[in-house]
Amino acid sequence: MIQTRRTFLRASLAAGAVAIAAGAGLLSPRSVLAAWPKNAFEAKSLDEAMKTVAGASSATASKDIEIEAPDIAENGAVVSVTVKTSLPNVEQISVFVPKNNNPLTLSYNMTANVDSFVTSRIKMRETSDVIAVVKSGGKLYSSKKPVKVTLGGCGG
Amino acid sequence: MAMPTKPMKIRAWIEDGATNVATIKAIIFHDMESGLRKDKASGQTVPAHFITELNCDHNGKTVMTCMWGPAVSKNPFLSFRVKNAKKGDTIKLNWVDNQGNKEVGESKIE
């Protein structure tokens, strides 16, 4: 990304405002940490999306991540995806669809108080792999499953 | 339709045989407009309108935070499991969307 002086100034001003707000106790630490990762959701490539949301663009393939999704989705607007993993210390679970306009569909910040198990429904533009990336102990692991879409779900 | 027409539904229960782990299922009534769809009558692109962040609290403590993009389906469904749970505990979900709308829903574990 080319950063012009203007956008740099704007970014540093925004960061300054957050710091002031946090300092004044206007924002709890949690809401600062949980800032919605706009850049990750707007990223056009899988690498960029993964790097922005999870911190790196590569992940180790793992057999310990299970993706439950249909082999054939008749309606791409509603594809049920379950991700579960036996990996320890899971911090984050993200689901990507590389063939969507923006590959990142969702990202869950996990704590030790939930099982490493989530189900959601996502939209798929066309037949694609569904990739689950799990951050476990600071490292990234991934698994994928192909889903054939007979009717796309992103346009209308 | 801009705002949800119905309040979210949450079910939380401890399955028979499970100890201390509660299953949560929730559905939120929200259009989740991607910003790509065109209105058939007017031909105009429908502006993006989707939930960005959903917090899941167990007895007042955040146990999971969901970051959602426009590729989460309309009327989003979510299922997860909470550890160290017992009957009567409170599960609270609260979300905010990209237009600043908010909703909070609560349920007791059965």
Contacts between the chains, C-beta under 8 A, distances in Angstrom:
chain1	res1	chain2	res2	distance
A	30	B	62	6.4
A	34	B	53	6.4
A	34	B	55	7.4
A	34	B	65	5.0
A	34	B	67	7.9
A	36	B	52	4.4
A	36	B	53	5.3
A	36	B	67	5.8
A	37	B	67	6.2
A	41	B	67	7.8
A	41	B	69	4.0
A	41	B	70	7.6
A	53	B	67	7.7
A	77	B	73	6.1
A	77	B	74	6.9
A	78	B	73	4.7
A	78	B	74	7.7
A	79	B	73	7.5
A	80	B	77	7.7
A	82	B	79	7.7
A	97	B	71	6.8
A	100	B	71	5.6
A	101	B	36	7.0
A	102	B	69	6.5
A	102	B	70	7.6
A	102	B	71	6.8
A	104	B	69	5.8
A	104	B	71	7.8
A	105	B	68	8.0
A	105	B	69	5.8
A	105	B	71	4.1
A	105	B	72	6.3
A	106	B	66	6.6
A	106	B	67	6.4
A	106	B	68	5.1
A	106	B	69	6.4
A	106	B	71	7.6
A	106	B	72	5.7
A	107	B	66	7.8
A	107	B	67	4.4
A	108	B	64	6.0
A	108	B	65	7.1
A	108	B	66	5.2
A	108	B	67	7.2
A	109	B	64	6.8
A	109	B	65	4.3
A	109	B	66	7.8
A	109	B	67	7.3
A	110	B	64	5.9
A	111	B	62	7.3
A	111	B	63	5.2
A	111	B	64	6.5
A	112	B	83	7.6
A	113	B	58	6.4
A	113	B	61	7.3
A	113	B	63	4.2
A	113	B	82	6.4
A	113	B	83	5.3
A	113	B	84	6.3
A	114	B	56	7.7
A	114	B	63	5.0
A	114	B	64	5.0
A	114	B	80	5.7
A	114	B	81	6.3
A	114	B	82	5.7
A	114	B	83	6.5
A	115	B	21	6.5
A	115	B	80	7.2
A	115	B	81	3.8
A	115	B	82	7.7
A	115	B	83	6.4
A	117	B	79	8.0
A	117	B	80	6.4
A	117	B	81	5.3
A	118	B	64	7.9
A	118	B	78	7.4
A	118	B	79	7.0
A	118	B	80	5.1
A	119	B	77	7.3
A	119	B	78	7.0
A	119	B	79	3.9
A	119	B	80	7.5
A	120	B	72	6.4
A	120	B	73	8.0
A	120	B	76	6.9
A	120	B	77	6.7
A	120	B	78	5.8
A	120	B	79	7.9
A	121	B	72	7.1
A	121	B	73	4.0
A	121	B	76	6.6
A	121	B	77	5.1
A	122	B	71	5.5
A	122	B	72	5.9
A	122	B	73	6.0
A	123	B	34	7.0
A	123	B	70	8.0
A	123	B	71	4.7
A	123	B	72	7.3
A	123	B	73	5.6
A	124	B	71	7.9
A	153	B	73	7.6
A	154	B	34	5.8
A	154	B	36	5.7
A	154	B	71	7.1
A	155	B	36	5.9
A	155	B	37	6.4
A	155	B	38	7.9
A	156	B	36	7.5
A	156	B	37	3.6
A	156	B	38	5.9
A	156	B	40	7.6
A	156	B	46	7.9
